[in-house]
Amino acid sequence: MAKPRSRLTGFIEELKRRKVLQAATGYAVVAWVLLQIGEVTFAPLGIPEWGMTLLIALVVVCFPIAMIVSWFFDLTLKGFRKDTESGLSASPDRALGYHMSATPSVAVLPFEDMSPGHDQTYLCDGIAEEILNRLAQVKSLRVASRTSSFRFKDTSVSASEIGTVLHVATVLEGSVRKDDNHLRITTQLINVRDGFHLWSSSYDRELEHIFEIQIEIATHVADALEVTLGTRTGKECCTTANARAYEYFLKGQHYFQRWGTRNMAFAIQMYEKAVETDPGYARAWAALAESYAMTCMYWNANEANLEAAERASSKALELLPGLAESHVSRGLSHFVQRQDAAAIAEFETALRLDPGLFDAWYFYARVCFQRGELSRAAELFEKAEQINQDDFQAPIFLRQIYRSQGREEEALAAARRGVERAERRLELNPDDTRALNLGGGGLAVLGDREKTMQFAQRSLALDGDNPDTLYNVACGYAVIGETDLSLDCLERASMRGMTIAEWAENDSDLESLQALPRFRALMDKLKRQEAAAGR
């Protein structure tokens, strides 16, 4: 967690910025030289003894004057130039050396786990994320995204440095200590220019009050930044008033975001406990459906998983038909059962309810891509990327579509964005095979053969039996010309339940394989498998 600077530290940094310390050093050297000259030459030149005393007095008296001048002016080759970035009047962004609009801005850092067992990361991240989400609803407040601000987790980077990197004027940080059912949460809002606290508070309450605490913190931050926060209640936000169910939900989110078969299985377990604790928890039912749908899409589309996605999404929709996430989960359930028209209808409904919901745009785009509707898919992926500018998936898929459409410059630009974001994701989660897989594809298009191979080897070592990993690694291999390795991975993926022949035939990364007999035979086999499974 970033450590706030002391008043003294902030003052010293300002002295350094204005080169006052440099001026003091230079003044001391010049003064010493003058005094040495005076001591050696005054007597031979017949200058009275009081002349030396006068010189010493002038040196002492002129020192503070020189320091004041150096505070307000810089000495340049063209003479003295006024320092317009005065610490007394400059805006925070000018003091930090970047341009920022007058709109209030904040980064919410992941809270530090101070619990005895240091096993509450999911709760710390969940509390910080919920506060971030609440603040992000304020149109007059600019909030750094989760991926951007969570990059500073478990680091000692100062608030000033974070402000410079994220272009925000304030940073919210905090800590959580959970002991049985008791919570102690401390928070502080820091001005990044001088490191001073704009607001701080501590909360000692039981877990059941977690919703109230989150609302209070977000409200205090909004008040300190002189913006108005909406009036959503805790129940409206997460669709439950049961703190224990919410805790299970946060654990599920923690695993879901880490990706991979093992983490997705843990996410399903936690979401199952959440809905068992509160059967009316619509958001948890939707998350459970998404987890089963992801499992079907990437790892194992057996009947049990398909039925589980269907059951959970139906329950979410029954409980809260006005929740956009309910329709996204229902759309995903249709999607993995190859019911494209029904999936599109659900995504359209979700977008009407919440046009800012990334998942609705992203998965709608995937349906269109799989159907070969590339222009429409590009439009949807572009919108998804606008909504979540830290997501690495949408730009990676966009560069595939752009390549198919002959838009090479746009494809390369999208690949660069995707790779950069995937690498940021890997800083937080080095075992995220999704980031490795898609990032590797972007690296291949950019011509970085060595790093493409490194990403592929890392991903295969972590999750080499995962058909999603095998398929995406195959794409990277195909782009860099490793045809046999690519086909080997595709065949291994087909043996582990991959049923996306339609997708593969529209994938520009596999263009070099399209005419090969071995590839055509594999596609025919996959289509027969899908037909036999009724998908």
KOLPA-191669 format. One line per field, with one value per residue (C-alpha): residue number from 1; residue in three letters; x, y, z. Coordinates in nm, 3 decimals, padded with zeros to 5 digits, m for minus. Each point is the difference from the previous one (the first is absolute). Example, Ala and Ser with C-alpha at 12.3 -4.5 7.8 and 13.67 -1.06 7.14 Angstrom:
2
n = [1,2]
res = [ALA,SER]
c1 = [01.230,00.137]
c2 = [m00.450,00.344]
c3 = [00.780,m00.066]
//
This chain:
535
n = [1,2,3,4,5,6,7,8,9,10,11,12,13,14,15,16,17,18,19,20,21,22,23,24,25,26,27,28,29,30,31,32,33,34,35,36,37,38,39,40,41,42,43,44,45,46,47,48,49,50,51,52,53,54,55,56,57,58,59,60,61,62,63,64,65,66,67,68,69,70,71,72,73,74,75,76,77,78,79,80,81,82,83,84,85,86,87,88,89,90,91,92,93,94,95,96,97,98,99,100,101,102,103,104,105,106,107,108,109,110,111,112,113,114,115,116,117,118,119,120,121,122,123,124,125,126,127,128,129,130,131,132,133,134,135,136,137,138,139,140,141,142,143,144,145,146,147,148,149,150,151,152,153,154,155,156,157,158,159,160,161,162,163,164,165,166,167,168,169,170,171,172,173,174,175,176,177,178,179,180,181,182,183,184,185,186,187,188,189,190,191,192,193,194,195,196,197,198,199,200,201,202,203,204,205,206,207,208,209,210,211,212,213,214,215,216,217,218,219,220,221,222,223,224,225,226,227,228,229,230,231,232,233,234,235,236,237,238,239,240,241,242,243,244,245,246,247,248,249,250,251,252,253,254,255,256,257,258,259,260,261,262,263,264,265,266,267,268,269,270,271,272,273,274,275,276,277,278,279,280,281,282,283,284,285,286,287,288,289,290,291,292,293,294,295,296,297,298,299,300,301,302,303,304,305,306,307,308,309,310,311,312,313,314,315,316,317,318,319,320,321,322,323,324,325,326,327,328,329,330,331,332,333,334,335,336,337,338,339,340,341,342,343,344,345,346,347,348,349,350,351,352,353,354,355,356,357,358,359,360,361,362,363,364,365,366,367,368,369,370,371,372,373,374,375,376,377,378,379,380,381,382,383,384,385,386,387,388,389,390,391,392,393,394,395,396,397,398,399,400,401,402,403,404,405,406,407,408,409,410,411,412,413,414,415,416,417,418,419,420,421,422,423,424,425,426,427,428,429,430,431,432,433,434,435,436,437,438,439,440,441,442,443,444,445,446,447,448,449,450,451,452,453,454,455,456,457,458,459,460,461,462,463,464,465,466,467,468,469,470,471,472,473,474,475,476,477,478,479,480,481,482,483,484,485,486,487,488,489,490,491,492,493,494,495,496,497,498,499,500,501,502,503,504,505,506,507,508,509,510,511,512,513,514,515,516,517,518,519,520,521,522,523,524,525,526,527,528,529,530,531,532,533,534,535]
res = [MET,ALA,LYS,PRO,ARG,SER,ARG,LEU,THR,GLY,PHE,ILE,GLU,GLU,LEU,LYS,ARG,ARG,LYS,VAL,LEU,GLN,ALA,ALA,THR,GLY,TYR,ALA,VAL,VAL,ALA,TRP,VAL,LEU,LEU,GLN,ILE,GLY,GLU,VAL,THR,PHE,ALA,PRO,LEU,GLY,ILE,PRO,GLU,TRP,GLY,MET,THR,LEU,LEU,ILE,ALA,LEU,VAL,VAL,VAL,CYS,PHE,PRO,ILE,ALA,MET,ILE,VAL,SER,TRP,PHE,PHE,ASP,LEU,THR,LEU,LYS,GLY,PHE,ARG,LYS,ASP,THR,GLU,SER,GLY,LEU,SER,ALA,SER,PRO,ASP,ARG,ALA,LEU,GLY,TYR,HIS,MET,SER,ALA,THR,PRO,SER,VAL,ALA,VAL,LEU,PRO,PHE,GLU,ASP,MET,SER,PRO,GLY,HIS,ASP,GLN,THR,TYR,LEU,CYS,ASP,GLY,ILE,ALA,GLU,GLU,ILE,LEU,ASN,ARG,LEU,ALA,GLN,VAL,LYS,SER,LEU,ARG,VAL,ALA,SER,ARG,THR,SER,SER,PHE,ARG,PHE,LYS,ASP,THR,SER,VAL,SER,ALA,SER,GLU,ILE,GLY,THR,VAL,LEU,HIS,VAL,ALA,THR,VAL,LEU,GLU,GLY,SER,VAL,ARG,LYS,ASP,ASP,ASN,HIS,LEU,ARG,ILE,THR,THR,GLN,LEU,ILE,ASN,VAL,ARG,ASP,GLY,PHE,HIS,LEU,TRP,SER,SER,SER,TYR,ASP,ARG,GLU,LEU,GLU,HIS,ILE,PHE,GLU,ILE,GLN,ILE,GLU,ILE,ALA,THR,HIS,VAL,ALA,ASP,ALA,LEU,GLU,VAL,THR,LEU,GLY,THR,ARG,THR,GLY,LYS,GLU,CYS,CYS,THR,THR,ALA,ASN,ALA,ARG,ALA,TYR,GLU,TYR,PHE,LEU,LYS,GLY,GLN,HIS,TYR,PHE,GLN,ARG,TRP,GLY,THR,ARG,ASN,MET,ALA,PHE,ALA,ILE,GLN,MET,TYR,GLU,LYS,ALA,VAL,GLU,THR,ASP,PRO,GLY,TYR,ALA,ARG,ALA,TRP,ALA,ALA,LEU,ALA,GLU,SER,TYR,ALA,MET,THR,CYS,MET,TYR,TRP,ASN,ALA,ASN,GLU,ALA,ASN,LEU,GLU,ALA,ALA,GLU,ARG,ALA,SER,SER,LYS,ALA,LEU,GLU,LEU,LEU,PRO,GLY,LEU,ALA,GLU,SER,HIS,VAL,SER,ARG,GLY,LEU,SER,HIS,PHE,VAL,GLN,ARG,GLN,ASP,ALA,ALA,ALA,ILE,ALA,GLU,PHE,GLU,THR,ALA,LEU,ARG,LEU,ASP,PRO,GLY,LEU,PHE,ASP,ALA,TRP,TYR,PHE,TYR,ALA,ARG,VAL,CYS,PHE,GLN,ARG,GLY,GLU,LEU,SER,ARG,ALA,ALA,GLU,LEU,PHE,GLU,LYS,ALA,GLU,GLN,ILE,ASN,GLN,ASP,ASP,PHE,GLN,ALA,PRO,ILE,PHE,LEU,ARG,GLN,ILE,TYR,ARG,SER,GLN,GLY,ARG,GLU,GLU,GLU,ALA,LEU,ALA,ALA,ALA,ARG,ARG,GLY,VAL,GLU,ARG,ALA,GLU,ARG,ARG,LEU,GLU,LEU,ASN,PRO,ASP,ASP,THR,ARG,ALA,LEU,ASN,LEU,GLY,GLY,GLY,GLY,LEU,ALA,VAL,LEU,GLY,ASP,ARG,GLU,LYS,THR,MET,GLN,PHE,ALA,GLN,ARG,SER,LEU,ALA,LEU,ASP,GLY,ASP,ASN,PRO,ASP,THR,LEU,TYR,ASN,VAL,ALA,CYS,GLY,TYR,ALA,VAL,ILE,GLY,GLU,THR,ASP,LEU,SER,LEU,ASP,CYS,LEU,GLU,ARG,ALA,SER,MET,ARG,GLY,MET,THR,ILE,ALA,GLU,TRP,ALA,GLU,ASN,ASP,SER,ASP,LEU,GLU,SER,LEU,GLN,ALA,LEU,PRO,ARG,PHE,ARG,ALA,LEU,MET,ASP,LYS,LEU,LYS,ARG,GLN,GLU,ALA,ALA,ALA,GLY,ARG]
c1 = [00.000,00.131,00.142,m00.097,00.287,00.066,m00.023,00.381,00.047,m00.239,00.184,00.339,m00.130,m00.128,00.344,00.158,m00.247,00.066,00.377,00.026,00.235,00.212,00.008,00.099,00.291,00.116,m00.032,00.207,00.280,00.009,m00.010,00.290,00.208,m00.071,00.095,00.323,00.087,m00.079,00.215,00.298,m00.029,m00.160,00.310,00.249,m00.245,m00.021,m00.371,m00.092,m00.084,m00.365,m00.010,00.026,m00.274,m00.221,00.060,m00.101,m00.312,m00.096,00.044,m00.229,m00.265,m00.014,m00.050,m00.376,m00.052,00.165,m00.215,m00.320,00.098,00.079,m00.343,m00.183,00.242,00.206,00.336,00.011,00.230,m00.243,00.010,m00.239,m00.334,m00.289,m00.107,m00.373,m00.048,m00.005,m00.079,m00.220,m00.222,00.065,m00.259,00.091,00.046,00.250,00.203,00.013,00.108,m00.303,m00.311,m00.328,m00.347,m00.181,m00.226,00.059,00.180,00.083,00.164,m00.132,00.284,m00.055,m00.033,00.276,m00.074,00.084,m00.186,00.185,00.003,00.056,m00.270,m00.252,00.131,m00.337,m00.173,00.258,m00.023,m00.378,m00.049,00.236,m00.165,m00.349,00.107,00.165,m00.317,m00.213,00.229,00.017,m00.375,00.066,00.019,00.190,00.275,00.275,00.087,00.302,m00.101,00.040,00.278,00.196,m00.027,00.037,00.340,00.136,m00.108,00.271,00.237,00.157,m00.054,m00.084,m00.333,00.184,00.138,m00.337,m00.161,00.257,m00.048,m00.380,m00.053,m00.211,00.011,m00.101,00.051,m00.224,00.174,m00.092,00.037,m00.228,00.037,m00.254,m00.009,m00.284,m00.305,00.157,00.135,00.237,00.035,00.220,00.003,00.172,m00.038,00.334,00.082,00.274,00.169,00.101,m00.079,m00.241,m00.324,m00.317,m00.206,00.053,m00.215,m00.017,m00.293,m00.035,m00.311,m00.138,00.009,m00.375,00.066,00.238,m00.251,m00.045,00.378,00.051,m00.271,00.140,00.354,m00.114,m00.220,00.285,00.234,m00.262,m00.053,00.375,00.024,m00.314,m00.200,m00.340,m00.032,m00.311,m00.230,00.023,m00.045,00.217,m00.283,m00.056,00.371,00.065,m00.361,00.042,m00.016,00.167,00.362,00.104,m00.140,00.178,00.327,m00.035,m00.078,00.320,00.199,m00.156,00.094,00.358,00.034,m00.202,00.232,00.309,m00.121,00.093,m00.182,00.106,m00.096,m00.330,m00.086,00.070,m00.212,m00.292,00.034,m00.011,m00.295,m00.187,00.052,m00.116,m00.333,m00.038,00.040,m00.237,m00.216,m00.130,00.345,m00.054,00.350,00.158,m00.229,00.106,00.368,m00.048,m00.156,00.290,00.251,m00.170,m00.029,00.373,00.072,m00.209,00.151,00.364,00.040,m00.283,m00.338,m00.154,m00.373,00.039,00.177,m00.242,m00.299,00.159,00.047,m00.361,m00.135,00.201,m00.072,m00.372,m00.002,00.182,m00.250,m00.294,00.126,00.101,m00.103,00.097,00.367,00.210,00.237,m00.294,m00.052,00.374,00.012,m00.306,00.158,00.316,m00.205,m00.161,00.338,00.170,m00.300,00.041,m00.330,00.135,m00.325,m00.120,00.344,m00.008,m00.348,00.120,00.309,m00.217,m00.222,00.304,00.128,m00.336,00.011,00.365,00.181,00.320,00.022,00.319,m00.100,m00.312,00.196,00.290,m00.200,m00.241,00.309,00.118,m00.331,00.023,00.362,m00.087,m00.283,00.246,m00.161,00.337,m00.102,m00.266,00.240,00.259,m00.256,m00.091,00.359,00.087,m00.281,00.111,00.352,m00.129,m00.182,00.292,00.327,00.202,m00.145,00.246,m00.249,m00.199,00.303,00.157,m00.317,m00.024,00.345,m00.115,m00.305,00.201,00.252,m00.284,m00.128,00.343,00.027,00.360,00.096,m00.308,00.073,00.353,m00.124,m00.262,00.262,00.227,m00.284,m00.094,00.355,00.064,m00.316,00.066,00.345,m00.153,m00.243,00.291,00.174,m00.291,m00.066,00.305,m00.193,m00.285,00.005,m00.266,00.233,00.290,m00.202,m00.148,00.309,00.207,m00.222,00.052,00.376,00.000,m00.174,00.250,00.284,00.150,00.072,00.213,m00.255,m00.283,00.178,00.063,m00.368,m00.102,00.239,m00.110,m00.366,00.049,00.200,m00.281,m00.300,00.110,m00.304,m00.242,m00.153,m00.025,00.374,00.077,m00.217,00.145,00.358,m00.072,m00.104,00.325,00.203,m00.185,00.071,00.376,00.016,00.021,m00.254,00.060,m00.002,m00.321,m00.176,00.124,m00.163,m00.325,m00.022,00.069,m00.272,m00.249,00.070,m00.085,m00.344,00.061,m00.314,00.057,00.059,m00.207,00.229,00.318,m00.112,m00.053,00.324,00.255,00.281,m00.052,m00.007,00.329,m00.156,m00.333,00.099,00.203,m00.153,00.081,m00.189,m00.300,m00.023,00.002,m00.276,m00.215,00.051,m00.097,m00.315,m00.104,00.058,m00.209,m00.281,m00.001,m00.021,m00.288,00.196]
c2 = [00.000,00.345,00.189,00.368,00.245,00.200,00.380,00.021,m00.246,00.196,00.326,m00.154,m00.135,00.347,00.149,m00.254,00.071,00.374,m00.067,00.195,m00.260,00.018,00.379,m00.022,m00.230,00.231,00.305,m00.167,m00.081,00.355,00.152,m00.218,00.101,00.371,m00.027,m00.179,00.272,00.272,m00.158,m00.025,00.337,00.257,00.061,00.036,00.239,00.216,m00.064,00.062,m00.296,00.100,m00.080,m00.372,00.034,00.177,m00.276,m00.269,00.197,00.040,m00.373,m00.081,00.264,m00.087,m00.373,00.014,00.248,m00.242,m00.285,00.201,00.092,m00.365,m00.100,00.227,00.009,m00.246,00.106,m00.099,00.077,00.280,00.151,m00.030,m00.169,00.013,m00.338,m00.001,m00.328,00.163,m00.238,00.266,00.040,m00.275,m00.265,m00.357,m00.112,00.278,m00.087,m00.360,00.095,m00.109,00.164,m00.091,00.139,00.189,m00.304,m00.158,m00.331,m00.296,m00.340,m00.263,m00.233,m00.359,m00.003,m00.161,m00.325,00.051,m00.311,m00.246,m00.273,00.236,m00.198,00.275,00.121,m00.069,00.221,00.280,00.005,m00.031,00.294,00.220,m00.103,00.072,00.349,00.053,m00.107,00.235,00.296,m00.087,00.070,00.369,00.176,00.297,m00.224,m00.172,m00.338,m00.209,m00.349,m00.307,m00.149,00.326,00.066,m00.364,m00.011,00.165,m00.283,m00.107,00.277,00.288,00.252,00.345,00.171,00.266,m00.258,m00.172,00.335,00.064,m00.341,m00.004,00.374,00.042,00.270,m00.223,m00.358,m00.201,m00.274,m00.209,m00.320,m00.275,m00.213,m00.281,m00.204,m00.254,00.214,00.334,00.251,00.288,00.212,00.309,00.232,00.320,00.230,00.153,00.308,m00.128,00.341,00.040,m00.337,00.153,m00.173,00.161,m00.242,m00.314,m00.222,m00.338,m00.239,m00.267,m00.203,m00.346,m00.160,00.055,00.374,m00.029,00.155,00.305,00.043,m00.006,00.259,00.223,m00.011,00.081,00.283,00.152,m00.015,00.167,00.271,00.063,00.037,00.215,m00.229,m00.159,m00.374,m00.190,m00.153,m00.372,m00.225,m00.302,m00.236,00.179,m00.021,m00.370,m00.129,m00.144,00.126,m00.315,00.080,m00.366,m00.062,00.314,m00.129,m00.324,00.205,00.202,m00.322,m00.122,00.325,m00.037,m00.343,00.086,00.289,m00.220,m00.227,m00.363,m00.327,m00.027,00.358,m00.027,m00.314,00.188,00.293,m00.237,m00.141,00.349,00.116,m00.321,00.082,00.357,m00.109,m00.272,00.265,00.241,m00.175,00.341,00.135,00.073,00.135,m00.316,m00.219,00.198,m00.035,m00.373,m00.031,00.195,m00.231,m00.311,00.165,00.083,m00.360,m00.119,00.251,m00.073,m00.331,m00.244,00.037,m00.314,m00.028,00.058,00.335,00.110,m00.082,00.181,00.315,m00.026,m00.048,00.283,00.253,m00.081,00.056,00.335,00.115,m00.118,00.184,00.327,00.045,00.368,m00.085,00.018,m00.268,m00.244,00.037,m00.030,m00.328,m00.120,00.106,m00.193,m00.309,00.023,00.074,m00.316,m00.205,00.149,00.186,00.314,00.184,m00.044,00.110,00.317,00.087,m00.026,00.212,00.264,00.009,00.029,00.296,00.176,m00.043,00.097,00.139,00.020,m00.373,m00.135,m00.368,00.064,00.168,m00.245,m00.324,00.140,00.067,m00.356,m00.138,00.218,m00.101,m00.367,00.055,00.162,00.344,00.172,00.362,m00.019,m00.183,00.276,00.268,m00.187,m00.074,00.368,00.104,m00.253,00.141,00.356,m00.107,m00.188,00.147,m00.241,m00.314,m00.193,m00.236,00.239,00.158,m00.341,m00.120,00.329,m00.044,m00.339,00.157,00.294,m00.239,m00.191,00.328,00.108,00.282,m00.076,00.324,m00.016,m00.368,00.080,00.286,m00.226,m00.271,00.248,00.111,m00.358,m00.108,00.300,m00.069,m00.374,00.071,00.233,m00.278,m00.243,00.237,m00.058,m00.365,m00.170,m00.327,00.146,m00.230,00.206,00.302,m00.220,m00.161,00.315,00.207,m00.262,00.032,00.375,m00.040,m00.238,00.258,00.264,m00.228,m00.069,m00.367,m00.055,00.145,m00.184,m00.328,00.102,00.078,m00.328,m00.205,00.173,m00.060,m00.366,m00.058,00.148,m00.154,m00.212,m00.229,00.290,00.013,00.380,00.020,m00.249,00.181,00.347,m00.127,m00.166,00.340,00.160,m00.286,00.028,00.373,m00.044,m00.292,m00.292,m00.200,m00.346,00.129,00.186,m00.306,m00.214,00.241,00.012,m00.378,m00.024,00.262,m00.202,m00.307,00.205,00.113,00.308,00.052,00.327,m00.095,00.301,00.231,m00.160,00.038,00.375,00.050,00.199,m00.130,m00.345,00.129,m00.172,m00.336,00.030,m00.187,m00.274,m00.353,m00.060,00.315,m00.075,m00.353,00.139,00.249,m00.276,m00.208,00.289,00.070,m00.365,00.013,00.316,m00.146,m00.318,00.209,00.204,00.324]
c3 = [00.000,m00.083,00.295,00.043,00.010,00.316,m00.005,00.020,m00.287,m00.220,00.077,m00.079,m00.333,m00.089,00.085,m00.233,m00.280,00.017,00.016,00.325,00.148,m00.314,00.028,00.369,m00.085,m00.277,00.227,00.270,m00.247,m00.141,00.351,00.117,m00.304,00.061,00.366,m00.090,m00.253,00.255,00.267,m00.236,m00.184,00.234,00.215,m00.292,m00.170,00.314,00.058,00.369,00.228,00.007,m00.374,00.075,00.262,m00.256,m00.257,00.251,00.093,m00.367,m00.060,00.294,m00.082,m00.371,00.062,00.082,m00.286,m00.243,00.131,m00.044,m00.354,m00.081,00.135,m00.243,m00.297,m00.204,m00.144,m00.369,m00.293,m00.091,00.346,00.292,m00.068,00.244,00.140,m00.075,00.186,00.339,00.280,00.153,m00.302,m00.251,m00.061,00.105,m00.358,m00.076,00.309,m00.115,m00.348,m00.204,m00.135,00.165,m00.053,00.274,00.056,00.344,m00.028,00.224,m00.006,00.242,00.098,00.115,00.377,00.204,00.185,00.369,00.119,00.227,m00.267,m00.293,m00.181,m00.076,m00.337,m00.162,00.260,m00.028,m00.379,00.004,00.236,m00.202,m00.327,00.127,00.117,m00.340,m00.179,00.207,m00.065,m00.371,m00.024,00.071,m00.337,00.142,00.145,m00.199,00.156,m00.101,m00.111,00.216,m00.212,00.007,00.372,00.109,m00.172,00.314,00.227,00.248,m00.108,00.192,m00.280,00.140,m00.055,m00.202,m00.242,m00.034,m00.077,m00.272,m00.162,00.017,m00.055,00.313,00.267,00.293,00.117,00.230,00.193,00.299,00.196,00.125,00.312,00.035,00.320,00.002,m00.075,00.096,m00.252,00.053,m00.313,m00.022,m00.300,m00.104,m00.299,m00.096,m00.205,m00.229,m00.035,00.362,00.157,00.253,00.105,m00.129,00.207,00.208,00.216,00.178,00.032,00.270,m00.078,m00.059,m00.348,m00.042,m00.024,m00.296,m00.243,00.221,00.033,m00.377,m00.052,00.276,m00.140,m00.354,00.134,00.204,m00.300,m00.219,00.262,00.030,m00.379,m00.006,m00.229,00.055,00.046,m00.106,00.258,m00.084,00.300,00.073,m00.100,m00.332,m00.071,00.051,00.026,00.349,00.356,00.136,00.088,00.010,m00.351,m00.117,00.147,m00.197,m00.310,00.045,00.037,m00.324,m00.176,00.123,m00.160,m00.313,m00.085,00.029,m00.283,m00.076,00.065,00.363,00.089,m00.188,00.197,00.325,m00.123,m00.063,00.353,00.153,m00.209,00.088,00.370,m00.059,m00.152,00.263,00.271,m00.175,m00.265,m00.108,m00.090,m00.373,m00.069,00.144,m00.213,m00.307,00.094,00.054,m00.347,m00.154,00.168,m00.136,m00.343,00.002,00.095,m00.294,m00.240,00.078,00.180,00.033,m00.175,00.148,00.068,00.374,m00.051,m00.273,00.222,00.296,m00.210,m00.117,00.354,00.159,m00.276,00.010,00.377,m00.032,m00.260,00.209,00.309,m00.162,m00.366,00.022,00.071,m00.316,00.134,00.015,m00.375,m00.071,00.190,m00.190,m00.326,00.084,00.079,m00.346,m00.157,00.126,m00.116,m00.349,00.024,m00.162,m00.068,00.359,00.129,m00.213,00.129,00.362,m00.067,m00.169,00.309,00.228,m00.204,00.025,00.378,00.040,m00.308,00.201,00.073,m00.159,00.003,m00.208,m00.280,00.019,m00.015,m00.256,m00.214,00.047,m00.125,m00.312,m00.058,00.023,m00.250,m00.241,00.035,00.029,m00.058,00.269,00.232,m00.050,00.094,00.318,00.102,m00.058,00.231,00.262,m00.013,00.043,00.317,00.154,m00.122,00.213,m00.157,m00.216,m00.164,m00.221,m00.172,m00.061,m00.173,m00.186,m00.149,m00.136,m00.165,m00.133,m00.155,m00.167,m00.142,m00.124,00.256,00.088,00.176,00.222,00.070,00.117,00.219,00.159,00.057,00.178,00.226,00.079,00.077,00.223,00.200,00.020,00.141,00.261,00.092,00.036,00.239,00.239,m00.090,m00.155,m00.027,m00.208,m00.302,m00.177,m00.002,m00.109,m00.278,m00.155,00.072,m00.180,m00.306,m00.001,00.032,m00.298,m00.221,00.116,m00.111,00.341,m00.060,00.311,00.240,m00.176,00.068,00.362,00.058,m00.165,00.213,00.321,m00.079,m00.095,00.318,00.211,m00.176,m00.294,00.009,m00.034,m00.352,00.024,00.064,m00.276,m00.253,00.068,00.010,m00.336,m00.136,00.111,m00.147,m00.333,m00.028,00.054,m00.244,00.242,m00.201,00.147,00.359,m00.074,m00.144,00.289,00.247,m00.197,m00.008,00.373,00.058,m00.206,00.216,00.310,m00.108,m00.215,m00.210,m00.184,m00.363,m00.106,00.196,m00.133,m00.362,00.051,00.192,m00.204,00.224,m00.152,m00.357,m00.086,00.095,m00.180,m00.317,00.170,m00.015,00.364,00.105,m00.224,00.137,00.355,m00.079,m00.151,00.312,00.229,m00.198,00.028,00.376,00.033,m00.211,00.210,00.317,m00.143,m00.001]
//
